[in-house]
Amino acid sequence: MEQLAPLIATAINAGTPLLLAALGLLINERSGVLNLGAEGMMLVAAVAGFMVGYQTQQPLLGFLAGAVAGMLMASLFSWLALVLATNQVATGLALSIFGTGLSAFMGQRFVGHAMPAQARSIPGLADIPFIGPAFFQQHWMVYFSLLLCFAIMWLLFRTRAGLTLRAIGESPESAHALGYPVRTIRFGALLFGGACCGLAGAYLSLVYTPMWVENLVAGRGWIALALTTFATWRPGRVLVGAWLFGGVTILQFYLQGIGVSVPSQFLSMLPYAATIVVLALISRNPAWIWLNMPASLGKPFRPGSA
C-alpha cells in the first residue's frame, strides 16, 4: 500500500495533460471538426508557457500564455478549415509539423533551464493515510482538469448550448437551416480546444517536467486524439482513459525502479503500444464507434451550399 499511493499519484499527474488536451479535442469533434494539430498546439503552448513562466517566475502567467498560444494556433486552423474549407486532416497534420518546428525555434534559448518546484498538497486532506498521498498531493491544475471534465459533461448533456453543439456535429446543414451560426459556434469550439491543448502543453513544461527541451510533448497530442475515440466522445470515459494511459506511462519508470530486466526501449514504447492495442480492440466493433461518432466529423461545411 505504501508503494501504491505514490504510483497512483504519479499516474494522475502523467494523465492530466492527456485529460486536458482530450477534453478540448472532444469539444472540437462534437462540433464536427477534426483537428489533428494537437501535437503542434501543445508544443507551441509548452514553450510559450515556459518562456513566460521562467522569465516572470509566475507559473499562473505561464499557464495563461500557454492557453493563449494554443488559441492562436487553433485560430490559424480555424481560418484554414472553416473559412477556406481546406481538408481538415491535411490542415491538422500541417499544423502539427508547423508547431514542432516553431516550438524548437522559439525555445532555443531556454533548453535545459528549469522551473522551481511548486506546492502540491491540500492542507489537512494530504495527511490522510493512503488517500492523501494518492489524491491530495497534486498540483492545482489536476483538480481544475477534474472540474473541467464534469463541467463539460453537464454542458453537453444538460444544457441547450450542449444540445446545439451536438446537433451541429450531427448535421450542420439542418442547424444552419434553423438559424444557428454553424461556423461561429465551430470557431468557438476550436478556440476552446486550443486553450485546453495550451493548458496541457504548459502543464508539461511548468509542472510535469518542469523544464523545456525540444519535442517535450513526445507524442502525447496523438495519444489525446486517440483517447477521444477510445472514450467514444464521452467526457467521463476520457477521464478514465487519461488516467489509465497515465498509469501505463508511469509503469515504465516503476518497472525500471524495481529492477525488472526489460530493455528500456520496450518500456518507452508502452504508452504507444497500449494506444494501438486499445484502438484495435475498439475497431473490432465498428458499430459502437459509428453510433457515438458525430456524423459530420471531418466534413467541411459551406453555408452558401447548404
C-alpha positions in Angstrom: 0.0 0.0 0.0 2.9 2.4 0.7 4.2 1.9 -2.8 0.7 2.0 -4.4 -0.2 5.5 -3.2 2.7 7.3 -5.0 2.1 5.2 -8.1 -1.5 6.4 -8.2 -0.4 10.0 -7.6 2.2 9.9 -10.4 -0.3 8.2 -12.8 -2.8 11.0 -12.2 0.0 13.6 -12.7 1.0 11.9 -16.0 -2.6 11.6 -17.1 -3.5 15.3 -16.5 -2.1 16.8 -19.7 -3.8 14.0 -21.7 -7.1 14.7 -20.0 -6.9 18.5 -20.7 -6.0 18.0 -24.3 -8.5 15.3 -24.9 -11.3 17.3 -23.4 -10.6 20.2 -25.7 -10.4 17.8 -28.7 -13.7 16.2 -27.7 -15.4 19.6 -27.9 -13.9 20.1 -31.3 -15.1 16.8 -32.6 -18.5 17.1 -31.0 -18.9 20.2 -33.2 -17.9 18.2 -36.2 -14.4 19.4 -36.7 -11.4 17.1 -36.7 -8.2 18.8 -35.6 -5.1 16.7 -35.9 -2.9 19.6 -34.8 -2.9 18.8 -31.1 0.7 17.9 -31.0 1.8 21.2 -32.6 -0.5 23.3 -30.4 0.8 21.6 -27.3 4.4 22.1 -28.3 4.0 25.8 -29.0 2.0 26.3 -25.8 4.6 24.4 -23.8 7.4 26.6 -25.0 5.3 29.8 -24.7 4.2 28.9 -21.2 7.7 28.1 -20.1 9.2 31.2 -21.6 6.7 33.4 -19.7 6.7 31.4 -16.5 10.5 31.2 -16.4 11.1 34.9 -17.1 8.4 36.2 -14.7 8.7 33.3 -12.1 4.9 33.3 -12.1 3.5 29.9 -13.2 0.0 31.3 -13.5 1.1 33.7 -16.1 2.8 30.8 -17.8 -0.5 28.9 -18.0 -2.2 31.9 -19.4 0.5 32.3 -22.0 0.1 28.6 -22.9 -3.7 28.9 -23.3 -3.3 32.0 -25.5 -0.7 30.3 -27.6 -3.0 27.3 -28.1 -5.8 29.6 -29.0 -3.7 31.4 -31.6 -2.7 28.1 -33.2 -6.4 27.0 -33.2 -7.3 30.3 -34.8 -4.9 29.5 -37.7 -6.5 26.1 -38.1 -10.0 27.7 -37.9 -9.2 30.2 -40.7 -7.9 27.4 -43.0 -10.5 24.8 -42.2 -13.7 26.9 -41.6 -13.2 29.9 -43.8 -11.1 28.5 -46.7 -12.7 25.0 -46.2 -9.4 23.2 -46.6 -9.1 19.5 -45.9 -9.2 19.1 -42.1 -6.9 16.1 -42.0 -4.2 17.7 -44.1 -4.6 21.0 -42.3 -4.2 19.4 -38.9 -1.1 17.5 -39.9 0.4 20.7 -41.3 -0.4 22.4 -38.0 1.5 19.7 -36.1 4.5 19.9 -38.3 4.5 23.7 -38.2 4.1 23.7 -34.4 7.0 21.3 -34.0 9.4 23.5 -35.9 8.2 26.7 -34.4 8.5 25.5 -30.8 12.1 24.3 -31.5 13.0 27.7 -32.9 11.3 29.6 -30.0 12.8 27.5 -27.3 16.5 27.5 -28.3 17.5 29.9 -25.6 15.6 28.0 -22.9 16.8 24.5 -23.4 17.9 22.9 -20.1 16.6 25.7 -17.9 14.3 24.5 -15.1 11.4 26.0 -13.1 11.3 25.7 -9.3 9.1 23.1 -7.7 5.5 24.2 -6.9 3.3 23.4 -3.9 1.3 20.2 -4.4 -0.8 19.4 -1.4 -4.2 20.3 0.2 -3.7 21.1 3.9 -5.4 18.6 6.1 -6.5 16.2 3.3 -2.9 15.5 2.3 -2.3 13.9 5.7 -5.0 11.2 5.3 -3.3 7.8 5.2 -3.1 6.4 1.6 -5.8 8.6 0.2 -3.9 11.8 1.0 -0.6 10.9 -0.8 -2.5 9.3 -3.7 -5.1 12.0 -4.4 -4.5 15.2 -2.4 -0.8 15.9 -3.1 -1.3 17.2 -6.6 -0.9 20.5 -8.4 -4.0 22.7 -8.6 -4.3 22.0 -12.4 -5.1 18.4 -11.6 -8.2 19.5 -9.7 -9.0 22.1 -12.4 -9.0 19.4 -15.0 -11.4 17.3 -13.0 -13.8 20.3 -12.6 -13.5 20.9 -16.3 -14.4 17.3 -17.1 -17.6 17.5 -15.0 -18.4 20.9 -16.4 -18.2 19.6 -20.0 -20.4 16.6 -19.0 -23.0 19.0 -17.7 -22.7 21.3 -20.7 -23.0 18.6 -23.3 -25.9 16.7 -21.9 -27.8 19.1 -19.6 -27.8 22.4 -21.4 -29.3 23.9 -24.5 -25.8 25.0 -25.6 -24.6 21.5 -25.4 -27.6 20.2 -27.4 -26.9 22.8 -30.1 -23.2 21.9 -30.3 -24.0 18.2 -30.6 -26.7 19.0 -33.3 -24.1 20.9 -35.3 -21.8 17.9 -35.1 -24.5 15.7 -36.4 -26.0 17.8 -39.1 -24.6 21.3 -39.7 -26.9 21.8 -42.7 -30.0 21.3 -40.5 -28.6 23.5 -37.8 -27.9 26.2 -40.3 -31.4 26.0 -41.7 -32.8 26.6 -38.2 -30.7 29.8 -38.0 -27.8 28.7 -35.9 -24.4 30.2 -36.8 -22.6 27.0 -37.5 -19.2 28.4 -38.4 -19.2 30.8 -35.4 -20.0 28.0 -33.0 -17.4 25.8 -34.5 -14.9 28.6 -34.2 -15.7 28.9 -30.5 -15.3 25.2 -30.1 -11.9 25.3 -31.8 -10.7 28.1 -29.6 -11.8 26.2 -26.5 -10.0 23.1 -27.8 -6.9 25.2 -28.5 -7.0 26.7 -24.9 -7.2 23.2 -23.4 -4.3 21.9 -25.5 -2.4 25.0 -24.5 -3.0 24.3 -20.8 -1.9 20.7 -21.4 1.3 21.9 -23.0 2.0 24.4 -20.3 1.4 21.8 -17.7 4.1 19.6 -19.2 6.7 22.4 -19.3 5.8 24.1 -16.0 4.8 21.2 -13.7 5.3 17.7 -15.1 8.9 18.1 -16.3 9.4 21.2 -15.3 11.8 22.4 -18.0 11.9 22.9 -21.7 13.5 20.5 -24.1 12.8 20.1 -27.8 9.9 17.9 -28.6 8.8 17.9 -25.0 5.3 16.7 -25.7 6.7 13.4 -27.2 3.6 12.2 -28.9 1.1 13.0 -26.2 -1.0 15.1 -28.6 -1.5 12.0 -30.8 -2.4 9.9 -27.7 -5.0 12.5 -26.7 -6.5 12.3 -30.2 -6.7 8.5 -29.9 -8.2 8.9 -26.4 -11.3 10.7 -27.7 -12.1 7.7 -30.0 -11.3 5.3 -27.1 -13.7 7.2 -25.0 -16.4 7.3 -27.8 -16.7 11.1 -27.3 -17.8 10.9 -23.7 -16.1 13.1 -21.1 -16.3 10.6 -18.2 -14.6 7.9 -20.3 -12.0 10.4 -21.3 -11.2 10.9 -17.6 -10.8 7.2 -17.0 -8.8 6.7 -20.2 -6.4 9.6 -19.5 -5.6 8.2 -16.0 -5.2 4.7 -17.5 -2.8 5.9 -20.1 -1.0 8.0 -17.4 -0.6 4.8 -15.4 0.9 3.0 -18.5 3.3 5.9 -19.0 4.5 5.7 -15.4 4.7 1.9 -15.4 7.9 2.1 -17.5 9.7 4.1 -14.7 8.2 1.9 -12.0 9.4 -1.3 -13.6 12.9 0.2 -14.1 12.9 1.3 -10.5 12.2 -2.2 -9.1 14.9 -3.7 -11.3 12.8 -5.5 -14.0 15.2 -6.6 -16.6 13.3 -5.4 -19.7 15.0 -3.3 -22.4 14.4 0.4 -21.8 13.3 0.8 -25.5 10.5 -1.6 -24.9 9.3 0.2 -21.8 9.4 3.5 -23.6 7.0 2.3 -26.3 4.5 1.0 -23.8 2.1 4.1 -23.9 2.0 4.0 -27.7 1.7 0.2 -27.9 -1.3 0.5 -25.4 -2.8 3.1 -27.7 -2.6 0.8 -30.7 -4.0 -2.2 -28.8 -7.0 -0.2 -27.4 -7.8 1.2 -30.9 -7.5 -2.3 -32.4 -9.9 -3.7 -29.8 -12.4 -0.9 -30.4 -12.2 -1.4 -34.2 -13.5 -4.9 -33.8 -16.9 -3.4 -33.1 -17.2 -0.6 -35.7 -20.9 -0.2 -34.9 -20.1 1.0 -31.4 -18.0 3.8 -32.9 -20.5 4.8 -35.6 -23.3 5.0 -33.1 -21.3 7.6 -31.0 -19.2 9.4 -33.5 -20.6 12.8 -34.7 -21.9 12.2 -38.2 -20.3 15.3 -39.8 -16.9 14.8 -38.2 -14.2 15.9 -40.6 -16.6 17.1 -43.3 -16.3 20.7 -44.5 -19.4 22.9 -44.3 -20.1 25.8 -46.6 -23.1 27.9 -45.7 -23.8 29.0 -49.2 -24.2 25.4 -50.4 -26.4 24.3 -47.5 
